[in-house]
């Protein structure tokens, strides 16, 4: 499955626009991650716990989007956009959403 953030595929002809596809992932930030992230921020380091959680959530959201596009018969997703938000009290959860347009190209 070809995935791109652009609205076309250079050198390829889009033969069908199937429609919007999306995937979401919500992950919780537990107390241990919060504690170590805070320490990393204080000493100027990177929060690897949050970075790993973010990568996992992004992977889940993209995988769901691809699976939806495949079920609809697409062979590519164009104009992909990833959005990141914190939700819940005090930003205790992280939501990642992936959205794009499922197409068929030749």
VMD Tcl script that draws the C-alpha trace (Angstrom):
set ca {
  {0.00 0.00 0.00}
  {1.48 3.30 -1.10}
  {0.97 6.11 1.43}
  {1.83 9.74 0.76}
  {1.14 13.16 2.22}
  {0.83 14.63 -1.27}
  {-2.47 14.87 -3.14}
  {-1.20 13.01 -6.19}
  {1.37 10.39 -7.17}
  {3.86 11.72 -9.67}
  {3.88 9.72 -12.88}
  {0.78 7.72 -11.91}
  {-2.84 8.11 -12.96}
  {-5.51 8.05 -10.26}
  {-8.39 6.01 -11.66}
  {-10.72 6.06 -8.66}
  {-11.18 8.14 -5.54}
  {-12.70 5.80 -2.98}
  {-12.99 8.22 -0.10}
  {-11.79 9.17 3.35}
  {-10.11 6.55 5.50}
  {-8.88 6.97 9.04}
  {-7.38 5.30 12.05}
  {-7.08 6.34 15.66}
  {-5.10 5.28 18.68}
  {-5.37 6.46 22.25}
  {-2.71 5.58 24.77}
  {-2.50 6.36 28.45}
  {0.51 7.98 30.04}
  {1.01 6.15 33.31}
  {2.52 7.57 36.47}
  {5.97 6.01 35.94}
  {6.23 7.48 32.43}
  {5.11 10.86 33.80}
  {7.72 10.72 36.55}
  {10.64 9.84 34.27}
  {9.47 12.26 31.57}
  {9.48 15.02 34.17}
  {13.03 14.16 35.20}
  {14.14 14.18 31.56}
  {12.55 17.56 31.05}
  {14.23 18.98 34.15}
  {17.73 17.91 33.10}
  {17.18 18.83 29.46}
  {17.06 15.28 28.16}
  {14.56 13.60 25.91}
  {11.57 11.68 27.17}
  {12.15 8.32 25.52}
  {9.10 6.82 27.26}
  {6.81 9.36 25.62}
  {8.63 9.12 22.30}
  {8.14 5.34 22.26}
  {4.47 5.72 23.19}
  {4.00 8.26 20.43}
  {5.64 5.96 17.86}
  {3.42 3.06 18.94}
  {0.24 5.14 18.73}
  {1.22 6.51 15.31}
  {1.88 2.98 14.05}
  {-1.50 1.75 15.28}
  {-3.37 4.67 13.69}
  {-1.62 4.21 10.33}
  {-2.19 0.44 10.41}
  {-5.93 0.93 11.02}
  {-6.11 3.45 8.16}
  {-4.35 1.02 5.79}
  {-6.61 -1.88 6.78}
  {-9.70 0.24 6.11}
  {-8.36 1.28 2.69}
  {-7.56 -2.33 1.78}
  {-11.10 -3.44 2.71}
  {-12.42 -0.78 0.33}
  {-10.20 -2.00 -2.53}
  {-7.67 0.84 -2.57}
  {-4.04 0.41 -3.52}
  {-2.87 3.77 -2.13}
  {-3.74 6.50 0.35}
  {-2.99 10.11 -0.57}
  {-3.14 13.40 1.34}
  {-2.35 11.67 4.63}
  {-2.46 13.87 7.71}
  {-1.43 12.87 11.24}
  {-2.90 14.73 14.20}
  {-1.75 14.50 17.82}
  {-3.73 15.60 20.89}
  {-3.69 15.12 24.61}
  {-7.03 14.29 26.15}
  {-8.35 13.59 29.60}
  {-7.73 15.43 32.82}
  {-4.28 17.01 32.76}
  {-3.46 15.52 29.37}
  {-3.27 12.02 30.81}
  {-3.91 10.36 27.45}
  {-2.47 10.83 23.99}
  {-4.58 10.49 20.86}
  {-3.12 10.06 17.39}
  {-5.36 10.11 14.32}
  {-4.35 9.34 10.74}
  {-6.59 10.51 7.89}
  {-6.24 10.28 4.14}
  {-8.00 9.61 0.86}
  {-8.12 6.03 -0.36}
  {-7.58 5.73 -4.11}
  {-6.85 3.30 -6.91}
  {-4.01 4.23 -9.23}
  {-2.32 2.61 -12.20}
}
mol new
graphics top color blue
foreach p $ca { graphics top sphere $p radius 0.5 }
foreach p [lrange $ca 0 end-1] q [lrange $ca 1 end] { graphics top cylinder $p $q radius 0.2 }
display resetview
